[in-house]
């Protein structure tokens, strides 16, 4: 894989960075989303024949990282074009592709993603949302609950992970369904969060939600493959989100350390300030390298290697982000907790990258089992 970005990628970074800085920390989410869509950034990873840019997760991660570094991240980029757009582009029917991909690319429609459940946690095998066939009509009937689903209120539909019964074995297998926001029996409850984010979190209830047969995405027998086709980009994009956030916090701290003078010397001249900031920069750069590797492997179609790299990238970026934000606050002292500088709110936001979409402990489990070959503890 290339270790140095192409000229095209560098140009994309520069252009997106300029867009993010124009909107700034007090950005309007809808305006930024609309402008990013018109410039082709939202759909940069989607196929050209369906209105996208024909790129991949590598390009989309650059967009999210640079917007985050400008203080204007778009969380729904992780969900709508990265997870849902990728799954539909790879596995959707021709009808689903034509209905959804152009609209996801131009920003006129948005899709949320529902996988987490109150009682399942990180154990996807315990997902209890089930889908059963109506033998008379061929429709699907979905029943279950989802929790911590982002942006349902602004999404036109939610890609729901359910489970259907295998007629041969009787075992439940994962499948994905497109559920319109106004489907009867599809309810939502806003979850009040301490997190200061423009996108809200919701708990969903599905009470015998009736869906036509064509709501099923892809092949009923390939549900697990299709699921992970969306989860790997989710991890890569979460890494981009974290790296961008860490870079924003670090840039604020660097500016302050250059300007803040005590005893006639900028505080950035002192190693007690300078060295932790340098370490934070190194950690963010290392995390970006792993994110780029993961994106490259995914875009090359190596799902197995991409899965390992995506988990590592998400882990490294989450850790680097938390440390960068903490050091930024510490550098500013009391000012780091003021609304004026806009760093204090990142203390909570940074922890999202450690927790979601999969916890750091589960990533360590993955690496210890899958990479190192150690026995499972569960």
C-alpha positions in Angstrom: 0.0 0.0 0.0 1.2 3.6 -0.6 2.6 5.2 2.5 2.4 8.7 1.1 -0.9 10.3 0.0 -1.5 10.9 -3.6 -1.8 14.4 -5.0 -5.5 13.8 -5.4 -5.8 13.0 -1.7 -3.8 16.0 -0.7 -6.0 18.2 -2.8 -9.1 16.7 -1.3 -7.7 17.4 2.2 -7.0 21.0 1.3 -10.4 21.6 -0.2 -12.3 20.0 2.6 -10.2 21.8 5.2 -11.1 25.1 3.6 -14.8 24.2 3.7 -14.6 23.2 7.4 -12.8 26.4 8.3 -15.4 28.5 6.5 -18.1 27.0 8.7 -16.1 26.8 11.9 -16.9 25.6 15.3 -20.4 27.2 15.4 -21.4 25.5 12.1 -25.0 24.8 11.1 -25.2 21.1 10.5 -27.8 21.2 7.7 -26.0 24.0 5.8 -22.6 22.2 6.1 -24.2 18.8 5.1 -25.9 20.4 2.1 -22.7 22.2 0.9 -20.6 19.1 1.4 -23.1 17.2 -0.7 -23.1 19.7 -3.5 -19.3 19.6 -3.6 -19.4 15.8 -4.0 -17.9 15.1 -0.6 -20.8 13.1 1.0 -20.9 10.6 -1.8 -17.2 10.4 -2.7 -17.2 6.7 -1.8 -20.2 5.7 -3.8 -20.3 4.4 -7.4 -20.2 7.0 -10.1 -23.1 5.3 -12.0 -25.3 6.1 -9.0 -24.2 9.7 -8.5 -21.2 9.1 -6.3 -17.6 10.1 -6.7 -16.4 6.6 -7.5 -13.8 6.7 -4.7 -13.7 4.6 -1.5 -13.6 4.7 2.3 -10.1 6.2 2.0 -11.5 9.4 0.4 -14.5 9.5 2.7 -12.3 9.2 5.8 -10.3 12.2 4.6 -13.5 14.3 4.3 -14.6 13.4 7.9 -11.2 13.9 9.4 -10.6 17.3 7.9 -14.1 18.6 8.8 -13.4 17.4 12.4 -10.0 19.0 12.4 -11.8 22.3 11.5 -14.1 21.8 14.5 -17.1 20.9 12.3 -17.5 17.1 12.2 -20.5 15.5 10.6 -21.2 12.4 12.6 -23.8 11.1 10.2 -21.1 10.6 7.6 -20.1 7.5 9.5 -23.7 6.2 9.2 -25.3 7.3 6.0 -22.7 7.1 3.2 -20.1 4.9 5.0 -22.3 2.1 6.5 -25.6 2.3 4.7 -24.3 3.5 1.4 -21.5 0.9 1.3 -23.9 -2.0 2.2 -26.4 -1.0 -0.4 -23.8 -0.4 -3.0 -22.2 -3.8 -2.4 -25.2 -6.0 -1.7 -28.4 -4.1 -2.5 -30.7 -4.9 -5.4 -30.7 -2.7 -8.5 -33.9 -1.1 -7.3 -32.4 -0.3 -3.9 -29.3 1.2 -5.4 -31.2 3.4 -7.7 -33.6 4.5 -5.0 -31.0 5.3 -2.3 -27.5 5.8 -3.6 -28.0 9.0 -5.7 -30.0 10.5 -2.8 -27.4 9.6 -0.2 -24.7 11.0 -2.4 -26.4 14.4 -3.0 -27.5 14.7 0.6 -31.2 14.9 -0.1 -31.8 11.7 1.9 -30.2 10.3 4.9 -30.1 6.9 6.5 -29.5 5.8 10.1 -28.2 2.4 11.3 -29.6 0.3 14.1 -27.7 -2.6 15.5 -27.1 -2.1 19.3 -29.8 -3.5 21.7 -30.3 -2.9 25.4 -29.6 -6.5 26.3 -27.1 -7.5 23.6 -24.3 -5.0 24.1 -21.3 -6.1 22.1 -22.6 -9.6 21.6 -24.2 -9.5 18.2 -25.2 -13.1 18.6 -27.7 -12.1 21.2 -29.5 -9.6 19.0 -33.2 -10.3 19.6 -34.8 -8.2 16.9 -36.4 -10.8 14.7 -38.0 -10.8 11.3 -40.5 -13.4 10.2 -42.3 -13.9 6.9 -46.0 -13.4 6.5 -46.7 -16.6 4.5 -49.8 -15.1 2.9 -48.3 -11.9 1.5 -44.5 -12.5 1.6 -44.0 -9.4 3.7 -41.5 -9.2 6.6 -42.7 -8.5 10.2 -40.0 -7.0 12.4 -40.2 -7.0 16.2 -37.6 -5.8 18.7 -35.7 -2.8 20.2 -32.6 -0.8 19.3 -30.7 1.7 21.4 -28.2 4.5 20.8 -29.2 5.0 17.2 -27.9 8.3 15.9 -29.9 10.8 13.9 -33.1 8.9 13.5 -35.1 12.1 13.6 -33.3 13.5 10.5 -33.1 10.1 8.6 -35.5 9.1 6.0 -35.0 5.4 6.9 -33.0 3.2 9.2 -31.0 0.2 8.2 -32.0 -2.3 10.9 -30.0 -5.4 11.8 -32.5 -8.2 12.6 -32.4 -12.0 12.6 -34.3 -14.5 10.5 -34.7 -18.2 11.0 -32.8 -20.4 8.7 -35.3 -22.9 7.3 -32.6 -25.6 7.1 -31.1 -25.4 10.6 -33.7 -23.4 12.6 -31.0 -21.1 13.8 -31.3 -17.4 13.7 -29.0 -15.5 11.2 -28.5 -11.7 10.8 -30.2 -9.8 8.0 -30.5 -6.2 7.2 -33.8 -4.3 6.4 -34.5 -0.8 5.2 -37.2 0.6 7.6 -38.9 3.9 6.5 -39.2 6.5 9.3 -43.0 6.6 9.0 -43.5 2.8 9.0 -46.5 1.8 11.3 -45.2 0.3 14.5 -41.8 2.0 14.2 -41.4 4.2 17.3 -38.5 6.2 18.7 -37.7 7.8 22.0 -35.0 10.5 22.4 -32.2 9.6 24.8 -31.0 12.6 26.8 -27.2 12.7 26.6 -24.6 14.7 28.4 -22.7 14.6 25.1 -22.7 17.9 23.3 -23.5 16.8 19.7 -25.8 18.1 17.1 -27.0 14.5 16.2 -29.4 13.1 18.8 -29.5 9.5 20.1 -32.6 7.4 20.1 -34.1 4.2 21.4 -36.2 2.4 18.7 -39.1 0.0 19.1 -40.3 -2.2 16.3 -43.8 -3.6 17.0 -44.6 -6.0 14.1 -43.4 -3.4 11.6 -44.6 -4.7 8.2 -42.1 -4.4 5.4 -42.4 -5.5 1.7 -40.1 -8.4 0.6 -37.9 -5.9 -1.2 -37.0 -4.2 2.1 -34.5 -7.0 2.7 -31.0 -5.9 1.6 -29.1 -8.4 -0.5 -29.1 -12.1 0.0 -30.8 -13.5 3.1 -28.1 -16.2 3.4 -25.2 -13.7 3.3 -26.3 -11.5 6.2 -23.1 -11.8 8.3 -20.9 -10.9 5.3 -23.1 -7.9 4.5 -23.2 -6.8 8.2 -19.4 -6.7 8.4 -19.2 -5.0 5.1 -20.8 -2.1 6.9 -19.1 -2.5 10.3 -15.5 -2.2 9.0 -16.1 1.2 7.3 -17.8 2.2 10.5 -14.7 1.5 12.5 -12.5 3.3 9.9 -14.7 6.3 9.9 -14.9 6.4 13.7 -11.1 6.6 13.6 -11.3 9.5 11.2 -13.8 11.2 13.5 -11.5 10.7 16.5 -8.3 11.8 14.7 -10.1 15.0 13.4 -11.3 15.8 16.9 -7.9 15.2 18.4 -6.3 17.4 15.8 -8.7 20.2 16.5 -8.0 20.1 20.2 -4.3 19.9 19.6 -4.4 22.9 17.2 -6.2 25.0 19.9 -3.6 24.0 22.4 -0.7 24.8 20.2 -2.0 28.3 19.3 -2.6 29.0 23.0 0.9 27.7 24.0 2.5 30.0 21.4 0.5 33.1 22.6 0.2 32.6 26.3 3.2 34.3 28.0 4.3 33.9 31.6 7.5 35.5 32.9 8.2 36.9 29.4 8.3 33.4 27.9 5.5 31.6 25.9 4.5 28.6 27.8 5.1 26.4 24.7 8.8 27.0 25.2 8.7 24.8 28.3 9.2 21.1 27.8 6.5 20.3 30.3 4.0 21.8 27.9 5.8 21.1 24.6 6.6 17.5 25.0 3.1 16.2 25.8 1.8 18.1 22.8 4.4 16.6 20.6 3.5 13.1 22.0 -0.1 13.8 21.2 0.8 14.7 17.7 2.8 11.6 17.2 0.0 9.4 18.5 -2.5 11.0 16.1 -0.2 10.6 13.2 0.4 6.9 14.0 -3.3 6.3 14.3 -3.9 8.0 10.9 -1.4 5.6 9.3 -3.3 2.6 10.6 -6.6 4.2 9.5 -5.1 4.7 6.0 -4.0 1.1 5.9 -7.4 -0.1 7.0 -9.1 2.0 4.3 -6.7 0.8 1.6 -7.3 -2.8 2.5 -11.1 -2.3 2.5 -11.1 -0.5 -0.8 -9.0 -3.3 -2.3 -11.6 -5.8 -1.3 -9.6 -7.6 1.4 -12.3 -7.8 4.1 -10.4 -10.1 6.4 -7.3 -8.0 6.6 -9.4 -4.8 6.6 -11.3 -6.1 9.7 -8.1 -6.5 11.7 -6.7 -3.1 10.6 -10.0 -1.3 11.1 -10.3 -2.5 14.7 -6.7 -1.5 15.4 -7.2 1.9 13.7 -10.3 2.6 15.8 -8.5 1.6 19.0 -5.4 3.7 18.2 -7.4 6.7 17.2 -9.7 6.6 20.2 -6.7 6.5 22.6 -4.9 9.2 20.7 -8.0 11.4 20.7 -8.6 11.1 24.4 -5.0 11.9 25.2 -4.9 14.9 22.8 -8.1 16.4 24.2 -6.9 15.9 27.8 -3.6 17.5 27.1 -5.2 20.4 25.3 -7.4 21.1 28.3 -4.4 20.8 30.6 -2.4 23.2 28.4 -5.1 25.9 28.6 -5.7 25.4 32.3 -8.8 27.1 33.4 -9.4 28.5 29.9 -9.6 24.9 28.7 -12.9 24.6 30.6 -14.5 27.7 29.2 -17.0 27.9 26.4 -14.9 30.5 24.6 -12.2 28.0 23.6 -14.5 25.1 22.8 -12.4 22.3 24.2 -14.2 21.3 27.4 -17.1 19.8 25.4 -14.7 17.5 23.7 -13.8 15.7 27.0 -17.1 13.8 26.8 -17.1 13.6 23.0 -13.6 12.1 22.9 -14.7 9.1 25.0 -17.2 8.2 22.3 -14.3 7.0 20.2 -13.3 4.7 23.0 -16.8 3.3 23.6 -18.5 3.2 20.2 -19.1 1.5 17.9 -17.2 -1.2 19.8 -15.4 -0.8 23.1 -11.6 -0.8 23.4 -11.8 -4.0 25.4 -13.7 -5.9 22.7 -11.0 -4.8 20.2 -8.4 -6.1 22.5 -10.4 -9.4 22.6 -10.5 -9.4 18.8 -6.7 -8.9 18.4 -5.8 -11.4 21.1 -8.1 -14.1 19.6 -7.9 -13.4 15.9 -4.4 -12.0 15.5 -2.4 -13.6 18.3 -4.4 -16.9 18.4 -4.9 -16.8 22.2 -7.9 -18.8 23.7 -11.2 -17.0 24.3 -12.3 -16.1 27.8 -16.0 -16.3 26.8 
